[in-house]
């Protein structure tokens, strides 16, 4: 079980749950002993963008934990009722105040140890205006040689940026999938 047991009580009736393998299943689940409700726990989806203005990429310096003060691509948790594209657009606006147009899915990164799936889209900035929100200390455009590689907040962001610069140099962008340990 990932990081211990997270569900403590049944969402249907409030009774404490037990973790066991239900009949006709093959995984341990949170099961209510009172009403029989089975609670499924699924990965969280993180969505974001690689916004580009000319030969520069947009990075945001985090004003929140985890990894306060380090640089990241604009990204965050997908909300219920959003498509991955809509969530990526929202996160880019919330964190950087950047107006963008999505150009396609770029990286799909499984972070199994923390139960997350990260999806990054390539994006073209419509103008260089930035208006960072409260989760961002500052938002800045960087050329490849200016990227603060030693201050990148997350491995998924580092890997996405590396793929971006490699693909850009090659002159062809693909979709990159990987597992991040």
N, C-alpha and C positions, 0 to 999 in steps of 0.2 A: 504494500500500500504506500502510495506517495506521501511523504512527509507526515506520517501518522494519520490518524482518523480525524477528519474535519467535521463531519456531521455528528452532532450530539443528540439532537431531538428530531422527532418526526415533524415534517412540515405540515402534515395533514391533521394530526391530533395532539402533538406536543409530547408524546411519550418518548422516553429515552430509547435510542436505537441500539441494536447489536449489529456487529459486522459478521456476516456469514455468507456462504455461497447459497443463493436461493435455488430452488428446484428449477431445472431446465436452464441453468446459467453456468458459467465457467469461471466467474470472478467473484471475489468477496465484495459485497455491497452493504450499505447501511439499510437494515431491514427493521421495520417497526414490529415489535412483538405484540402490540395491542391491535392495530388495524391491518397489519400485513403490507403496508405501503413500502415499496422498494425505491430507494433514493439513489440515483445515478450521479456520479461525479465525473465531469468532463473537463478537458483542458480549457484554459482561458485563451482567448484570441487577442493578440496584440497586432494592431494595424498602424502603418506609418508610410512615410514617403521619403524619397531621395529627391528633394526639390533642387532644380538646377536653373541658374541664371547665367547664360553664356558658358564660360568655362569654370564656373564656380558652383559649389554645392552649399546648401544651407544647413547649418548645424545650430542647435540650441543648447545653451548651458543651463543645466538643471537647477531649479530653485526648490526641489523637493528630494526627499529620500525615496528610494535608495539612490546612492551615488550622487549626492548633492554636490554641485559645483563642477561636475564633469560634463563633457559634451556628448550630445546624442542627436540622432535624426528625430524630427518631429514624429512622435508615435505614442500610442496609449491603448488602453483596453477598448475593445469593440463593445458597444452598448447594444442591448436588446432593441430590436426594431431597425437596426442599421445593416446595410450591406457592408462588405469589407471596403468597398470603394468609398461609400459615404462616410464611414468611420475614419478612413485615412484622410479624407478632405477635412473633416471636422477637427481631427487632432492637429493637422498642419495649421489650420486657422487658429485654434485655441493656443497652441504653444508658440507659434511664430508670427501669427497675424499675416501670413503669406497667402496671396491669391495664386492658385495653381490650376493646372490642367493635367489630369492623369494621363500617362503614356503607356501604361501596361504593368502587369504584375512582374516583379523583378526577383524577389527572393522569398522562399518559403522555408522557414527555419524551425525545426522541432527542438524545443528545449524541454525534453522529457523529464529531467530531474526536478523541474519546478512546475510541471504540468501546463506548459504554455506552447502556443504556436504563433510564430511571428511572421507577418506578411508585409512586405514592403513593396510599394509601387514606385516606379520612376515617374517623375513629375516635372513639368515645365512651368517655371514661374512666369506669371503674366506681367509682372513688373517687379522691381527690386525693393519695393516698400515692405518694411517689416514692422509689426506692432506686437511684440511678445506679450503673452498673457502672464498671469500670476505664477504659473509653474516654471517659468523661464526667467533666468537672471538676464541673459542677453541672447539675441539671435544674430548670427553673422554669416556672411558668405565667405567661403574659403576656396582658394585654388588648391589643387592636389598637394603641392609642396608646402602649403601653409597649414594643412590639417593637423591639429594637435593630437597625433596618434597616441601619445602616452597619457592623454587625458580623455580618452573615449570611454564612456560609461559602461557599455555592454558589448559582449562578444558578438551578438547578433548584428549590432550596428557596425562594428569593425569589419566583420565579414562582408556585410552588404556594401560598405564603402570600397573595400578591396575589389570585390566583383565589379562594382560600377567603374572604377578607374581602369581595370583590366579590359573590360568590355569596350569602354570608350576608346581606349588606345587601339584596340582591334577593329573598331568601327562597326561593331555589330553587338547588339544587346540580346541576351537570352534570358531564360528563367532559370534561376539557380535554387536547387533544393539541397538541404543538408541537415544533419543532426548536430546539435551543439551540446557538448558534454557539460 
